[in-house]
Amino acid sequence: MAGTGTDIRSLSHDEVTGRIREAWADLLGRGDIGPDDDFFSLGGQSLAAVRAVGLLADRLGVALPLQSVYEAPTPRALAERVRDPAYAGLGGPVQAADGASAAPLSWQQEWQYRIEQLVAGSNIYVSFVRFDLFGRLDAGAFAGALLGLVRRHELLRTVYEDGPRGITQHVRPHAGVELDEHDLTDLADGPAAQRLQALARAFSRRGYDLATDLGLRVMLAHLPGGRANVIIAVHHINFDGWSRDVLLDDFATLYRAAADGRDEADDTEPAAPRVSYADFARWQRGRFDAAEVAGHLGFWRDAVRGGTPRPPAPQPPHGAAGSPAEPTFMSRRQGVAIGRDDSGRFAALAGAAATTPFISCVAAFGVVLADWLGCERLPVATITANRTWAATNDVVGMFCTVVPIVVDVSGGPTFHEVLARCRTAGITAMAHQEYPFEHVCLTMGGEVMRELSEGMRYGIALHPAVGADRPLGDELVLVQRRPELLGQDEGEVDPSTFDLTLELRESADGLGGHLAYQTDTVGAAAARALAERFAEVVRRAGEDPHVPVARLLRG
């Protein structure tokens, strides 16, 4: 294995197959994987496939394209790809650097930094993790766990400087945590809930100064009945969706250690990740040569060729009647709810098509949008985790980027046929996830950026179900709350770069979320109709995917 001196060329086919079986067993939490077991039938999904490729890179020193797992989904078949000399030693994994004090920003970070300067002091790009604690809270262990997070993850004690060498990130050797604590235990339940809402609103509306502010900002409210509410705020330059579970898992581990006296008693540091985010940023900056960039740009331009139609009935401008108005880029939300039975059948449809529930949702959303826009081909922007190396899986950071998946409804296909096309398009798109769209925005010039941006007006994200409760000891349990924009009134709006963004989350009750619609271009009635149409397509496709799409849409 990589790091142990094993050369992949010295291993037999059966030995490589065995290594793959071991990697999949670790990844999927199973111990009974056979050489001909199908990765996706075992429960692997798109994110798991990304992690599988990263594990093979770490353990066998090969850089397989993501589509290899889809094209050769058994250990025996994949071993043939792994042993191909074309992949050995390519795109070596992120390695820890020598601890230099300053590092460049990743492309994602630099883009985030530059747009943050345009809205300095705003909370637009602040991410939140919210959870409840039920039971007896140990204040010392709570504070110790927060400090442990900052020690463990360098990005939570990093500041940013725009100087003669460009924008750089600097890791502070020591940093604290900003804790905003409130005791509401003397209030009745109703007044306590109202006070908590006001406190959450005030806390969540604060912005960040990236040059000076502490990376971790926490609000702790003690409530009646032995409950506490916690909100953790982190700037998006330091944090993506994957980081949420990393942070919560580490907090739980650190709290238990502190409560047991294992951390403070012997003053030992928690085990740090093998690499830091700064290591990833350095690696990424040197990752692409001109030929690779050209290949990635070719994919993007093909995906968005011809642009994307605008909504058929845009909203009247926000300025005076009959006169144009400056775009506000603000959006409102329309709820989407799909029951457990319908979402279950839809998920089963994905499994039968050897793809994932996410790709099925992309297909359904694309079918609805293409019908609404009157087109046969539509790129849908999707968020990808972009953690292709296993060493980055336990790092808090901003890794995610955007890739387009093309939905093709030409030729009067059935939904099953559209889904197959989306599966192929998704595999192709994921092969380009290491190349961040932010690189285009920062280096390719305004004309290229406009060409690609104009081709992506519609986005989708499928978030995993909220994690299981985490025990913090015999007398305390952490219960994660559904991620949301805190302190948002029904009449408030959020900024959005897409005309429409469908955000969904899996739960025991089914599939739910919202359709965010940009108020400059889409009206409330249209958004409501699209959300209802999406839910109806999911229901009908789950019942019979072999119905032509045109009939699926019309009932």
C-alpha positions as CSV (number, residue, x, y, z in Angstrom):
1,M,0.0,0.0,0.0
2,A,1.0,3.6,-0.4
3,G,3.1,4.7,2.5
4,T,4.2,1.1,3.3
5,G,6.6,0.6,0.3
6,T,4.3,-1.7,-1.7
7,D,4.6,-1.4,-5.4
8,I,1.3,-2.0,-7.2
9,R,3.2,-3.7,-10.0
10,S,4.4,-6.4,-7.6
11,L,0.9,-7.5,-6.7
12,S,-1.1,-10.2,-8.4
13,H,-4.6,-9.7,-9.7
14,D,-6.0,-11.6,-6.7
15,E,-4.0,-9.5,-4.3
16,V,-5.2,-6.3,-5.8
17,T,-8.8,-7.7,-5.7
18,G,-8.3,-8.4,-2.0
19,R,-7.0,-4.9,-1.3
20,I,-10.1,-3.4,-3.0
21,R,-12.4,-5.7,-1.0
22,E,-10.7,-4.5,2.2
23,A,-11.0,-0.8,1.2
24,W,-14.7,-1.2,0.4
25,A,-15.3,-3.1,3.6
26,D,-13.8,-0.1,5.6
27,L,-15.7,2.4,3.5
28,L,-19.1,0.7,3.6
29,G,-18.8,-0.7,7.1
30,R,-19.2,-4.3,5.9
31,G,-17.0,-7.4,6.4
32,D,-18.5,-9.8,3.9
33,I,-17.6,-8.2,0.5
34,G,-16.9,-10.8,-2.2
35,P,-14.8,-10.4,-5.4
36,D,-18.0,-10.2,-7.5
37,D,-20.2,-8.0,-5.3
38,D,-21.5,-4.8,-6.9
39,F,-20.4,-1.6,-5.2
40,F,-23.8,0.1,-5.6
41,S,-25.8,-3.0,-4.6
42,L,-23.8,-3.0,-1.4
43,G,-25.1,0.5,-0.6
44,G,-22.4,2.6,-2.3
45,Q,-23.6,5.9,-3.7
46,S,-22.0,8.8,-5.6
47,L,-20.2,10.3,-2.5
48,A,-19.0,6.8,-1.5
49,A,-17.7,6.3,-5.0
50,V,-15.6,9.4,-4.7
51,R,-14.2,8.2,-1.4
52,A,-13.5,4.8,-2.9
53,V,-11.3,6.3,-5.6
54,G,-9.5,8.3,-2.9
55,L,-8.9,5.2,-0.8
56,L,-7.4,3.4,-3.7
57,A,-5.2,6.4,-4.4
58,D,-4.0,6.4,-0.8
59,R,-3.6,2.6,-0.4
60,L,-2.4,1.6,-3.9
61,G,-0.9,4.7,-5.4
62,V,-3.2,4.8,-8.4
63,A,-5.3,7.7,-9.7
64,L,-8.4,6.1,-11.2
65,P,-11.0,8.3,-12.9
66,L,-14.3,8.2,-10.9
67,Q,-16.2,6.5,-13.8
68,S,-14.0,3.4,-13.2
69,V,-16.1,2.5,-10.2
70,Y,-19.3,2.8,-12.3
71,E,-17.9,0.9,-15.3
72,A,-16.2,-1.8,-13.2
73,P,-18.3,-1.9,-10.0
74,T,-16.9,-5.2,-8.5
75,P,-13.6,-5.7,-6.9
76,R,-12.5,-8.3,-9.5
77,A,-13.4,-6.0,-12.4
78,L,-11.9,-2.9,-10.8
79,A,-8.6,-4.7,-10.1
80,E,-8.1,-4.8,-13.9
81,R,-8.3,-1.0,-14.0
82,V,-6.1,-0.6,-10.9
83,R,-3.4,-2.7,-12.5
84,D,-3.4,-0.6,-15.7
85,P,0.0,1.1,-15.9
86,A,-1.6,4.2,-17.2
87,Y,-3.0,5.1,-13.8
88,A,-0.1,4.1,-11.5
89,G,1.5,7.1,-9.7
90,L,-0.6,9.7,-11.4
91,G,-2.0,12.7,-9.6
92,G,-0.3,11.8,-6.3
93,P,-2.3,12.4,-3.2
94,V,-2.1,15.5,-1.1
95,Q,0.9,15.4,1.1
96,A,1.6,17.3,4.3
97,A,4.0,20.3,3.8
98,D,6.8,21.3,6.0
99,G,4.7,23.6,8.2
100,A,5.4,26.9,6.4
101,S,3.6,29.8,8.2
102,A,1.9,31.2,5.1
103,A,0.2,29.4,2.3
104,P,-1.7,30.4,-0.8
105,L,-5.5,30.1,-0.9
106,S,-7.2,27.4,-2.8
107,W,-9.1,28.5,-5.8
108,Q,-12.4,28.1,-3.9
109,Q,-11.0,30.2,-1.0
110,E,-9.7,32.9,-3.2
111,W,-13.0,33.3,-5.0
112,Q,-14.8,33.3,-1.6
113,Y,-12.4,35.9,-0.3
114,R,-12.9,38.2,-3.2
115,I,-16.7,38.1,-3.2
116,E,-16.6,38.5,0.6
117,Q,-14.8,41.9,0.1
118,L,-17.8,43.1,-1.9
119,V,-20.2,42.4,1.0
120,A,-17.8,43.0,3.9
121,G,-19.6,42.8,7.3
122,S,-22.5,40.8,5.9
123,N,-23.6,37.3,7.1
124,I,-24.2,36.1,3.5
125,Y,-21.3,33.7,3.5
126,V,-21.5,32.4,7.1
127,S,-22.2,28.7,7.6
128,F,-24.1,27.4,10.7
129,V,-24.2,24.1,12.6
130,R,-27.0,23.9,15.1
131,F,-27.7,21.2,17.7
132,D,-29.4,20.6,21.0
133,L,-27.9,19.0,24.1
134,F,-30.2,17.0,26.3
135,G,-29.0,16.2,29.8
136,R,-26.4,17.5,32.3
137,L,-23.8,19.6,30.5
138,D,-20.2,19.8,31.8
139,A,-19.2,23.4,31.1
140,G,-15.5,22.7,31.3
141,A,-15.7,19.8,28.9
142,F,-17.8,21.9,26.5
143,A,-15.2,24.7,26.5
144,G,-12.4,22.1,26.2
145,A,-14.0,20.4,23.2
146,L,-14.4,23.7,21.4
147,L,-10.7,24.6,22.0
148,G,-9.8,21.1,20.9
149,L,-11.6,21.7,17.6
150,V,-9.5,24.8,17.0
151,R,-6.3,22.9,17.8
152,R,-7.2,20.0,15.6
153,H,-8.3,22.0,12.5
154,E,-5.8,24.7,11.5
155,L,-8.4,26.5,9.3
156,L,-10.4,27.4,12.5
157,R,-7.4,29.5,13.6
158,T,-6.5,31.0,10.2
159,V,-6.6,34.6,9.1
160,Y,-6.2,36.0,5.6
161,E,-4.0,38.8,4.3
162,D,-4.0,40.6,1.0
163,G,-0.4,41.8,0.6
164,P,2.5,42.1,-1.8
165,R,2.6,38.3,-2.4
166,G,-1.1,38.2,-3.1
167,I,-3.7,36.8,-0.7
168,T,-2.3,34.4,1.8
169,Q,-3.6,32.4,4.7
170,H,-1.7,32.4,8.1
171,V,-2.3,29.8,10.8
172,R,-2.2,31.3,14.3
173,P,-0.2,29.2,16.7
174,H,-2.9,29.7,19.3
175,A,-6.4,30.9,19.0
176,G,-9.5,30.9,21.2
177,V,-13.2,30.5,20.6
178,E,-15.8,33.3,20.8
179,L,-18.5,32.0,23.2
180,D,-21.8,33.8,23.5
181,E,-23.6,32.2,26.5
182,H,-27.1,32.8,27.8
183,D,-29.0,31.3,30.7
184,L,-32.8,31.1,30.0
185,T,-33.6,28.4,32.6
186,D,-35.7,30.8,34.8
187,L,-38.1,31.4,31.9
188,A,-41.2,29.4,31.0
189,D,-41.1,27.4,27.8
190,G,-42.9,29.9,25.6
191,P,-40.9,33.0,26.7
192,A,-37.7,31.0,26.5
193,A,-38.4,29.9,22.9
194,Q,-39.1,33.5,21.9
195,R,-36.0,34.8,23.6
196,L,-33.9,32.0,21.9
197,Q,-35.3,33.0,18.5
198,A,-34.3,36.6,19.1
199,L,-30.8,35.6,20.3
200,A,-30.3,33.3,17.3
201,R,-31.4,36.0,14.9
202,A,-28.9,38.5,16.3
203,F,-26.1,35.9,16.5
204,S,-26.6,34.7,12.9
205,R,-26.7,38.1,11.3
206,R,-23.2,39.1,12.3
207,G,-20.5,39.1,9.6
208,Y,-16.8,38.2,9.7
209,D,-13.6,40.2,9.3
210,L,-11.4,37.6,7.7
211,A,-8.2,39.5,8.6
212,T,-8.8,39.4,12.4
213,D,-11.8,37.4,13.6
214,L,-11.6,34.1,15.3
215,G,-12.6,31.2,13.1
216,L,-15.1,29.6,15.5
217,R,-18.0,31.5,16.9
218,V,-20.4,29.7,19.3
219,M,-23.7,30.6,20.9
220,L,-24.8,28.4,23.9
221,A,-28.3,28.9,25.4
222,H,-29.3,27.0,28.5
223,L,-33.0,26.3,28.3
224,P,-35.7,24.9,30.8
225,G,-36.0,21.2,31.2
226,G,-32.3,20.2,31.0
227,R,-31.8,21.3,27.4
228,A,-29.2,23.5,25.8
229,N,-29.2,24.9,22.3
230,V,-25.9,25.4,20.4
231,I,-25.2,27.3,17.2
232,I,-21.7,27.2,15.7
233,A,-20.9,29.8,13.1
234,V,-17.9,29.4,10.6
235,H,-17.2,31.5,7.5
236,H,-17.8,29.6,4.3
237,I,-14.2,30.3,3.3
238,N,-13.3,27.7,6.0
239,F,-16.3,25.4,5.7
240,D,-18.4,23.3,3.4
241,G,-21.3,20.8,3.8
242,W,-19.0,17.8,4.3
243,S,-17.2,19.7,7.2
244,R,-20.4,19.7,9.2
245,D,-20.2,16.0,10.1
246,V,-16.4,16.2,10.6
247,L,-16.9,19.0,13.1
248,L,-19.7,17.3,15.0
249,D,-17.9,14.0,15.2
250,D,-14.8,15.6,16.4
251,F,-16.7,17.7,19.0
252,A,-18.3,14.6,20.4
253,T,-15.0,12.8,20.7
254,L,-13.3,15.8,22.2
255,Y,-16.1,16.4,24.7
256,R,-16.1,12.8,25.9
257,A,-12.3,12.9,26.3
258,A,-12.5,16.2,28.3
259,A,-15.4,15.0,30.4
260,D,-13.3,11.9,31.3
261,G,-10.3,14.1,32.2
262,R,-8.2,12.5,29.5
263,D,-7.4,15.8,27.6
264,E,-6.8,18.3,30.4
265,A,-5.2,15.8,32.8
266,D,-2.2,14.9,30.6
267,D,-2.3,17.9,28.3
268,T,-2.0,15.8,25.2
269,E,-3.2,17.2,21.8
270,P,-6.0,15.4,20.0
271,A,-4.7,13.4,17.0
272,A,-4.6,15.8,14.0
273,P,-5.6,15.0,10.4
274,R,-2.8,13.7,8.3
275,V,-2.9,16.8,6.1
276,S,-4.1,20.4,6.6
277,Y,-6.3,22.5,4.3
278,A,-3.2,24.6,3.5
279,D,-1.5,21.4,2.2
280,F,-4.5,20.9,-0.1
281,A,-4.3,24.5,-1.3
282,R,-0.6,24.2,-2.1
283,W,-1.3,20.9,-3.9
284,Q,-4.2,22.3,-5.9
285,R,-2.3,25.4,-7.0
286,G,0.3,23.1,-8.7
287,R,-2.2,20.5,-9.8
288,F,-3.1,21.6,-13.4
289,D,-0.9,22.2,-16.4
290,A,-2.1,24.0,-19.5
291,A,-3.2,20.8,-21.2
292,E,-5.3,19.7,-18.3
293,V,-7.0,23.1,-18.0
294,A,-7.8,23.0,-21.7
295,G,-9.4,19.6,-21.3
296,H,-11.5,20.7,-18.4
297,L,-12.6,23.9,-20.2
298,G,-13.5,21.8,-23.2
299,F,-15.8,19.7,-21.0
300,W,-17.4,22.8,-19.5
301,R,-18.0,24.5,-22.9
302,D,-19.5,21.4,-24.3
303,A,-21.8,21.1,-21.3
304,V,-23.1,24.6,-21.5
305,R,-23.0,25.1,-25.3
306,G,-25.8,27.3,-26.6
307,G,-26.4,28.8,-23.2
308,T,-29.5,28.2,-21.1
309,P,-32.9,29.7,-21.7
310,R,-34.2,32.3,-19.3
311,P,-37.5,31.8,-17.5
312,P,-40.4,32.2,-20.0
313,A,-42.3,34.8,-17.9
314,P,-39.9,36.9,-15.9
315,Q,-41.1,39.0,-13.1
316,P,-41.8,42.7,-13.7
317,P,-38.7,44.8,-12.8
318,H,-38.4,46.1,-9.2
319,G,-37.9,49.7,-10.4
320,A,-40.5,52.1,-11.7
321,A,-43.2,50.7,-14.0
322,G,-42.0,50.3,-17.5
323,S,-38.3,51.0,-16.7
324,P,-35.4,48.5,-16.2
325,A,-34.1,47.9,-12.8
326,E,-30.8,46.8,-11.4
327,P,-30.8,43.1,-10.6
328,T,-31.0,42.3,-6.9
329,F,-30.0,38.6,-7.1
330,M,-32.3,38.0,-4.1
331,S,-34.4,34.8,-3.8
332,R,-37.3,33.4,-1.8
333,R,-38.2,29.8,-1.0
334,Q,-41.0,27.5,-2.0
335,G,-41.3,24.4,0.0
336,V,-41.0,20.9,-1.5
337,A,-42.3,17.8,0.2
338,I,-42.4,14.2,-1.1
339,G,-43.8,11.4,1.1
340,R,-41.9,8.4,2.3
341,D,-43.7,5.9,0.0
342,D,-43.1,8.0,-3.1
343,S,-39.5,8.8,-2.3
344,G,-38.9,5.2,-1.5
345,R,-40.1,4.0,-4.9
346,F,-38.0,6.8,-6.5
347,A,-34.9,5.7,-4.6
348,A,-35.5,2.1,-5.7
349,L,-35.8,3.2,-9.3
350,A,-32.3,4.7,-8.9
351,G,-30.9,1.4,-7.6
352,A,-32.5,-0.5,-10.4
353,A,-30.8,1.8,-12.9
354,A,-27.4,1.4,-11.2
355,T,-27.3,5.0,-10.3
356,T,-28.0,7.2,-7.2
357,P,-31.0,9.0,-5.8
358,F,-29.2,12.2,-6.5
359,I,-28.9,11.5,-10.2
360,S,-32.6,10.5,-10.2
361,C,-33.5,13.9,-8.7
362,V,-31.3,15.7,-11.3
363,A,-33.2,13.8,-14.0
364,A,-36.6,14.7,-12.6
365,F,-35.7,18.4,-12.0
366,G,-34.2,18.6,-15.5
367,V,-37.3,17.1,-17.1
368,V,-39.5,19.7,-15.3
369,L,-37.2,22.6,-16.2
370,A,-36.8,21.5,-19.8
371,D,-40.5,21.4,-20.3
372,W,-41.0,24.8,-18.6
373,L,-38.2,26.4,-20.7
374,G,-39.1,24.7,-24.0
375,C,-35.7,23.1,-24.6
376,E,-34.4,19.6,-25.1
377,R,-31.0,19.9,-23.5
378,L,-30.3,21.6,-20.2
379,P,-27.1,21.7,-17.9
380,V,-28.0,21.6,-14.2
381,A,-25.4,22.8,-11.8
382,T,-24.6,20.4,-9.0
383,I,-22.4,20.8,-5.9
384,T,-19.7,18.1,-5.6
385,A,-17.7,17.3,-2.4
386,N,-14.4,17.4,-4.3
387,R,-12.6,15.3,-1.7
388,T,-11.0,12.8,-4.1
389,W,-8.2,11.9,-1.6
390,A,-9.0,10.0,1.5
391,A,-6.6,12.1,3.5
392,T,-8.9,15.1,3.2
393,N,-12.0,13.3,4.4
394,D,-11.5,14.3,8.1
395,V,-10.4,17.9,7.4
396,V,-12.6,20.9,8.0
397,G,-12.3,23.1,4.9
398,M,-13.8,24.6,1.7
399,F,-13.3,21.8,-0.9
400,C,-16.7,21.8,-2.7
401,T,-17.1,23.1,-6.2
402,V,-19.8,23.1,-9.0
403,V,-20.0,20.8,-12.0
404,P,-22.7,20.7,-14.7
405,I,-24.8,17.6,-15.4
406,V,-26.5,17.7,-18.8
407,V,-30.2,16.5,-18.9
408,D,-31.1,15.4,-22.4
409,V,-34.8,14.9,-23.2
410,S,-34.5,14.9,-27.0
411,G,-36.3,12.2,-29.1
412,G,-39.3,11.6,-26.9
413,P,-37.6,9.4,-24.3
414,T,-39.1,7.6,-21.3
415,F,-38.0,8.7,-17.9
416,H,-35.9,5.5,-17.6
417,E,-34.0,6.6,-20.7
418,V,-33.5,10.1,-19.4
419,L,-32.2,8.7,-16.2
420,A,-29.7,6.5,-18.1
421,R,-28.5,9.6,-20.0
422,C,-28.1,11.5,-16.7
423,R,-26.1,8.6,-15.2
424,T,-23.6,8.8,-18.1
425,A,-23.5,12.6,-17.9
426,G,-23.0,12.5,-14.1
427,I,-20.1,10.1,-14.4
428,T,-18.5,12.4,-17.0
429,A,-19.1,15.5,-14.9
430,M,-17.6,13.9,-11.7
431,A,-14.4,13.1,-13.6
432,H,-13.9,16.9,-13.8
433,Q,-14.7,17.8,-10.2
434,E,-11.0,18.3,-9.2
435,Y,-10.9,21.3,-11.5
436,P,-12.8,24.0,-9.6
437,F,-15.1,26.4,-11.4
438,E,-13.6,29.1,-9.3
439,H,-10.3,28.7,-11.3
440,V,-12.3,29.7,-14.4
441,C,-13.7,32.7,-12.6
442,L,-10.3,33.9,-11.4
443,T,-8.0,33.1,-14.3
444,M,-9.8,32.7,-17.6
445,G,-11.0,36.2,-18.1
446,G,-14.5,37.8,-18.1
447,E,-15.6,36.5,-21.5
448,V,-15.0,32.9,-20.7
449,M,-16.5,33.3,-17.2
450,R,-19.6,34.9,-18.7
451,E,-19.9,32.1,-21.3
452,L,-19.8,29.4,-18.7
453,S,-21.9,31.3,-16.1
454,E,-24.6,32.1,-18.6
455,G,-24.9,28.4,-19.3
456,M,-25.8,27.6,-15.7
457,R,-28.9,29.2,-14.3
458,Y,-30.4,26.3,-12.5
459,G,-28.9,24.3,-9.6
460,I,-29.7,21.3,-7.4
461,A,-28.3,19.8,-4.2
462,L,-29.3,16.7,-2.3
463,H,-28.1,16.7,1.3
464,P,-27.8,13.5,3.3
465,A,-30.1,12.8,6.2
466,V,-29.2,14.5,9.4
467,G,-26.9,12.3,11.4
468,A,-27.9,10.0,14.2
469,D,-27.9,11.3,17.8
470,R,-24.4,11.4,19.3
471,P,-24.0,10.3,23.0
472,L,-21.6,12.5,24.9
473,G,-21.6,10.4,28.0
474,D,-24.1,8.6,30.3
475,E,-26.0,11.8,31.0
476,L,-25.8,13.9,27.8
477,V,-26.9,13.4,24.1
478,L,-26.2,15.7,21.1
479,V,-29.2,15.9,18.7
480,Q,-28.4,17.7,15.4
481,R,-30.9,20.1,14.0
482,R,-31.7,20.3,10.3
483,P,-29.3,22.9,8.7
484,E,-31.1,26.1,7.9
485,L,-30.7,29.8,7.5
486,L,-31.1,30.9,11.1
487,G,-33.3,33.9,12.1
488,Q,-35.0,34.0,8.7
489,D,-38.6,35.4,8.6
490,E,-41.0,34.1,6.0
491,G,-40.8,37.5,4.2
492,E,-37.0,37.7,4.2
493,V,-34.9,36.9,1.1
494,D,-31.5,35.4,0.5
495,P,-28.9,36.2,-2.3
496,S,-28.7,33.7,-5.1
497,T,-26.6,33.4,-8.3
498,F,-29.0,30.9,-9.9
499,D,-32.5,31.6,-11.2
500,L,-33.6,28.4,-9.5
501,T,-32.0,26.2,-6.9
502,L,-33.6,23.0,-5.7
503,E,-32.3,21.9,-2.3
504,L,-33.5,18.6,-0.9
505,R,-32.8,16.5,2.2
506,E,-33.4,12.9,2.9
507,S,-35.2,11.9,6.1
508,A,-37.3,9.1,7.6
509,D,-40.4,11.0,6.5
510,G,-39.3,11.1,2.8
511,L,-37.7,13.8,0.7
512,G,-38.2,17.5,1.6
513,G,-36.6,20.9,1.1
514,H,-37.3,24.0,-0.9
515,L,-37.0,25.6,-4.3
516,A,-35.2,28.9,-4.1
517,Y,-36.2,31.3,-6.8
518,Q,-34.5,34.5,-7.8
519,T,-37.1,37.2,-7.5
520,D,-35.7,39.2,-10.4
521,T,-36.6,36.5,-12.9
522,V,-39.1,34.0,-11.4
523,G,-42.5,34.7,-9.8
524,A,-44.0,33.1,-6.8
525,A,-46.7,31.4,-8.8
526,A,-44.3,29.9,-11.2
527,A,-42.0,28.6,-8.4
528,R,-45.0,27.0,-6.6
529,A,-46.1,25.3,-9.9
530,L,-42.5,24.0,-10.5
531,A,-42.2,22.6,-7.0
532,E,-45.6,20.8,-7.4
533,R,-44.6,19.5,-10.8
534,F,-41.3,18.1,-9.5
535,A,-43.1,16.2,-6.8
536,E,-45.6,14.9,-9.2
537,V,-42.9,13.7,-11.7
538,V,-41.1,11.9,-8.8
539,R,-44.3,10.2,-7.9
540,R,-45.2,9.1,-11.4
541,A,-41.7,8.1,-12.4
542,G,-41.5,5.9,-9.3
543,E,-44.7,4.2,-10.2
544,D,-43.7,3.6,-13.9
545,P,-40.3,4.9,-15.2
546,H,-41.0,3.5,-18.7
547,V,-43.7,6.0,-19.4
548,P,-42.7,8.6,-22.0
549,V,-41.6,11.9,-20.4
550,A,-44.2,13.9,-22.3
551,R,-47.0,11.7,-20.8
552,L,-45.3,11.8,-17.4
553,L,-45.5,15.6,-17.4
554,R,-49.1,15.8,-18.6
555,G,-50.5,12.9,-16.4
